[in-house]
Amino acid sequence: MLGHALAFARRGLHVFPCRPRAKEPACAAGCNDATTDPGTIERWWREEPDYNIAIATGAASGVFVVDLDGVDAENELKNLEARHSALPASVEATTPRPGRHIFFLYPAGVRVRNSAKKIAPNIDVRGDGGYVVAPPSIHPSGHAYCWSVDSARTFAAAPDWLLTLIAQPANGAAAAVTPPAEWREIAKGVAEGARDCSAAKLAGYLFRRRIDPFVALELLQSWNATRCAPPLPEKDIERIVDNIATRELRRRGIA
């Protein structure tokens, strides 16, 4: 595992350890601790050689990942490709669920946020603040993550249609109203890959209703601790609430 982690780092991919045969981070700040520093990486895996390897996605590593979960996701992707164009060959890993992680170059001028089922059912995106478990890590089922036989050797640029689906609507002009059922699902809790995005949506919901920022932070921290699997670090929730509060002040013309 150490050799693979160092190889990822040499390619500029920020890595951090997850617990053996698990997806949960083994370091205090999770993907916020991700690094390319060989000394830090060696220290982690010398302490526990069986740690799984996680790659932090987003601008720091220069990649984002389209996460396909099962046969239904593959069918949804085929429908998308039929309407637009086929995805280019890129670096690709298979997951034991079964599923696929397709890596793309992080685009210039477009922020790629984590999202769950935004593109299509069972298709998630891991971008800024996200991560994926990488080969040859071991899934909780005991099976290994592997590089796909169809994997390219280099990261491809994502097609424009995919980036359009990923990008947030400009100024909210094209934003759809979030239905009550979706708010209820978010309130029940979310898993990794959807936590940052969901926390931001909840913070925006509260601020639009003039909830005091300190009360909003307490509510988000409670939701994160009791409903997210696994919870985000508390400082991540503070960062998200601070960012959304700043945007709301700007919207009101105060900041």
Protein Blocks (a to p, Z undefined) as FASTA:
>chain_A
ZZmmmmmmmnopacddddehiabdfbfnlmmlgcfbfklmmmmmmmmmmbccdddedjkn
opacdddedjklmmmmmmmmmmmcccddddddddfkbccdddddddehiacdddehklpg
hiacddehiacdddfbdcfkopacdddfkbcfbdcdddfklmmmmpccehhlmpccddfk
lmmmmmnopcehilmmmmmmmmmmmmmnopafklmmmmmmmmmmmmgccdddfklmmmmm
mmmmmmmmmmnomZZ
